[in-house]
């Protein structure tokens, strides 16, 4: 495997030195996309939030700022991502406003109805299933809870296909596919928005 392929495979699960470089870059490179996605959420409301596939933890910090009365439980299956997210959110951890765990979205270590908001930024490309993983999110949400998905690729840009040959196990979904998966997982309503120029995609799924 070439060095560039090895580097970009760390998008899926950051490991080693290259993984640390990838995580550092993600926090900066995806900031504008994440803020666009966050703008689709209500200004007030959620008190228990799950940040799934949290990467380097930048969006944990953004959610803590957006919802100052909320607590956040974040999860990622990369040890390096968890370590970075903890460093980025040291103050939130010390204040007891967040916890950051290593785990898998296909087996979420949370009870039924634990959250009223779950978020997933630039991560569902790699989730197993994905219907089965979405069912796990559905299970952990309260009735009326929201699942926010934010993707940089909307599945309608042919230039994105290059990533499929570079990053093992990556799957890019369009809005119709995500809506179908989420509906099959049990969500009662899916609201889809796109930035057609940038090919960004945002889905709000209601339990």
N, C-alpha and C positions, 0 to 999 in steps of 0.2 A: 504494500500500500504506500503510495507516494506521500510526501510530507503534507501537501495541501489537502489531499483526501483525508489524511489522518487528522489534520487540524479541523476541518469542517465537520468531521464525524463527531467532534466534541460538542457540536450543537445539540446532538441527541442526548449524550451523557458525558459531561465534562470530566476528564480524568487527567491526572498528571500535570506537568508544566504547561502543555498546550491547552489543557482544559482550564487552567487558571487564567491563561491569557484570554481564552474565549469568554469566560464568565465576566471578566473585567470589561471586555468590549461590549458585551450584550447590554450591560446596564446603561451605557451611553448610546449605543447605536439604535436601541429600540425605544428610547425615551419619548420621542414625538408620537410614535405609534401608540404607546401605552397611554399617554395623556389623551389622545384622541378617543381611545376606547373608554377611558374613565369618564369622559365627558358625557357618555350615554347613560350613566348611572344617576339616580336621584341625589340631590344635594344632602338630604337627610334620610335616615331610616334604618339601615342595617346596623346591628349591634354585635353580631357574631359572624365573622368573615373567614372563609377558607381561601387561601391563595395557593393554587395547585400548580405544581411545576414552577416553583417560585424563582428558579435560576439564581441570579446574584443578589436578589432581594430588593432591588430598586423599587419595585411596585408595592412591596410591603410597606415601605416608608411612605410612598405616595398615598396609599389607602389609609394609613394611620393619620396622615395630615388631613385628608378629605373628611374622615369620620373620627373626630377627636374623642367621641364617647364609645367607640367600638374597640373590641379586642380581635386580634387576628391570629389564626393558626395557619402556618404555612408549611408546605410539604414539597420535597423534591427527592428523587431517587439517587441523585449525585451527591456524594459526600463533600466534594469540592464546592458545589453550589450551596449546600447547607452551611458550610464553614464561612463562605463569603457573605451569604445573607445574614448570618449572625453578626459578622463584623459591621456590615452596613447598618444594621438595626440594633446596635448595642444599647442605645438609649431606650428603645421600645421594650427590649427584653428586660432591662433593669427596672423599668417602670411597671412590669407585669402586664403590658398591653399586647404582647405577642409571644408566641412560641414557634420555633422552627424545627421541624422534624424531618428525618429521613424515612421515606416510605414510598409506596406504589399507589398510583391512582386506581389501579385495578382491584386493590384491596385496602380501601381507605380505613385507617384505624380510628374511626369516629362513629359515634352512635347515630341512630336514626334521628333526623330532625335537629341536628346539632347547630345548623347555620341558617341565616336568612340571606346570605350572599356567598356565592363561590365564584372565583375568577380564575381564568386560564389565559395567560398571555403568551403567544408564540410557542405553544407546547403541544396542542392536540394533534399536530402532525405525527407525533411519535407515540400516542396513546394506544395501547392494545385494544382491539375491538373494532371501532371505538364505541359501539352501542353499549357494550358491557361496562366500559369505564364510565360512560355517561349515566348509566343506571346507578352506579355507585354514587355519583354526584347527586343524582335525584334523591337517592335514599337518605343522604345526609342533610338535605335541605328541608326546612320547614314548609308547610303548605303556603303557597304564595311566594316562596323564596325565588331568588334570581340566580341564574348561572350565566356569567358573562364570558364569552369567548372572543378574543381579539387576535387576528392573524394578519401578518404582513402580506400574505399571498392569498388572493381570493379564488384561485383555481381557474382563472380566466386569462392569465397572462402566459403565453407559450414560452416566454423567456425563463419562466420559473422552472421549466422541466429540467434545466441543467442541474438543479440541486438534487433531483431525484437520482441522478447517476453518481453524485458525489457523496451524498449523505445516506448511509445504509438505513433502511427501514422507514424512511420519510414518505409520508403520503399527504398530498395537498388536496383539500376538498373545496368545492365551490359551495355557494350558499344553499342551493337546492339539496345537495348531499348532506350538509350539516343539518338542515331542517329536517330531513327524513330521519337521520340518525337520532336526533334529539326527540322527535315525536315518537319514534319507536321505543326510546328509553323511558317514555312516560310523560314528558313535559307537555303541558296543556296548550302552550302558546309559544311561538318563536318569532321574534322581531329581528329582521335582518337589515343591516345598513352597510353600505359600501362607499368607499372613496374611489370612484371609477378611474380617476387620473392616476392615483398611486397604487391601485389594486389592493387597498386595505379592506378588510372585512371585519365586521363586528356583529355578533349574535347575542341577543338577550333571550334566554329561555326561561319561561315561568313554570314553576312546579304547580 
